[in-house]
Amino acid sequence: MAEPLRGVIESYSPADAVGSIRVEDGRELRFGQSACGFEPVAGTQVEVLSTAPGLRGSLRATAVGLAEDRATHANRLGARDAERGIRPPTLSAEEHAATAREIGALTILFDEEIPRELGGLLAWVAKFPLEEHGIRVDVEGASLAFFFKNGTKVRAFAGHDPYPPAQTDRAFVGAAFSSGRGALTLAFSFMPRLYYTRQPDAWLAAGHARAVSTIAKVLLERGHAVIVHRAGELVLPARSFVARLGDLRDLECVPFGAWVDFRPTGDGAAFVSVGLRAFGLPEVRVEERCDPGSWASARRFEAALFAVYCLCRGMWVEDGLFEVPLRIQVGSFQAKLVAPIEVERWEAKIEGKGDLDSPLVLVLRHRNDSDDVAARWAETTDPRAPQPGKLGFGGYEALFLDGLMTRLRLGQAGIVDAITARIPHRVITLRGDGPHLMVTTTGFGRLPQPNGTREAGSDHVELAAFVPPNLSRAVGEIAATLAGMLHFEGRPMVMAPWAIKETQLAPFLLRPWGPISMRAGAPVTVLELIPLDPAELAALQAAPGSAHQRFADYDQAASAARWAKLAPAFTGARS
């Protein structure tokens, strides 16, 4: 053929996968579905790119291209499916939520209306920069499908109403958090509720978790939140989820922290993971009863975290002794150990039958041992021969909180909130002087900062803020994100007294609030996050030495008032 022949599909039989095209000169050409790079449907404008002899002297089309825009073609498919009684491309709120809970991996919430017609939906999604990540989007049946160059396919379905808040976990965003005006769910290619046995690694280059995460990261450029369905319908703000994903192009990055949550059981007798079944892995259950905020609770969190890390890295945990290294920092990338390794000992047992009624669970039970945590910290921070990381997270947190509450003149009752799902750090909220709260990280200072010095008070630091009660969660999210960047984005951010940090979230001044005694060894410097407005940022950049003069005498009440004033700009708060 010298030039393509323009025509229209007159008929097509899905059962036989054959049809006919009427070209402009009046001839009829037969074709098969394999000749098309799209789903054929009657009425579609096409170009016949090549032909071959058919039966009884006729011609058959051997290559057929689409001659109308994809949105128009998608609407033809939608109209055909509507005639057949197939569900529409977008669902009502309740239908969407029910389907997402059953087969959804992640649901992206948008503050904009989502088109109801299939063609409009395709055109809307095609505006995202998917091709920059090697992703093509098209229609398949009555839904969208995302295709990767490595052959991975992810199907999606949309909801045209605000996502219903019922049965979602809004612990990180608050009950008043907006559900938006539309939502798009990225689905599993299997039934996740039945997916309890070991499967191919979900984080390989073609793994479903990496593929779904990559699509979600692109969509969240306009979406404001994500629902992680296998993690107990957990709702996370967009910036927090994206920060946890890290660099998905790096196959060494396994950001399980974006998909997995940890929580105590209702009776407080155990600490469990939720979300691992999305990867075809057993959940983790740590059998140990302890008080919230205690050293024991931090220790069981560390054990659960390391077990999840091992499972997601393909280190299948067998029955018997399970050792949790005390000098390890767990994150998206391979953990680095400092030899010789010292461990806490746990008994591990895989329980369950691996079916729907009795799913597999990795159960850990602590073995009694003793440890002098203050002595370990002294060895960790000995200036003559430091041994970084010799003290585990649990022991470090016990010492830090003890010193912090001594400074605040509080007992254990001072803890009003303890967020244990921050990987690899926690965020603790305490009652300070007056009506405001103190939000502080705990865990960031366990290891020395790169390029930090004891003389400058930047070797071991934690981040904190004094905030009104209604902002404690939002500011805690900021502190956790800043701390987590070191391990989950691989971008070290040296925190030093009086430094200014211009982050994607906001610019902050790091005001030294004071050293915290750890009984022995080096103290930990608490750096208070002071949010800056544009004028203050410009003034401090012009005269860096003025920060101490302007903010040295700032008290807790003044800090809380500043957060209240600047909250909409710095926390993304909604009216």
Secondary structure, DSSP 8 states (H G I E B T S, - for coil): --S-EEEEEEEEETTTTEEEEEETTS-EEEEEGGGBSS---TT-EEEEEEEEE-GGG-EEEEEEEE-S-HHHHHHHHHHHHHHTT---SEE-HHHHHHHHHHHEEEEEEESS---SSHHHHHHHHHTSS-GGGTEEEEEETTEEEEEETTS-EEEEEEESS----TT-B-TTT-TT----SEEEEEE-SS-GGG--S--S-TTSTT-HHHHHHHHHHHHTTTEEEEEEGGGTSEEEEHHHHHHHH--TTSTT---GGGT-EEEE-TTSSEEEEESGGGGT--EEEEE----TTSHHHHHHHHHHHHHHHHHHTT----SEEEEEESS---SSS-----SS--EEEEEEEEES-SSSSS--EEEEEE------HHHHHHHHT-SSS--TT-S-HHHHHHHHHHHHHHHHT--GGGEEEEE--SSS-EEEEEE-STT-EEEEEESGGGS--TT--TTTT-SSEEEEEEE-GGGHHHHHHHHHHHHHHHHHT-------TT-EEE-SS-EEEEEEEEEE--SSS--EEEEEEEE--HHHHHHHHHSTTHHHHHHTT--HHHHHHHHHHHHHHHH----
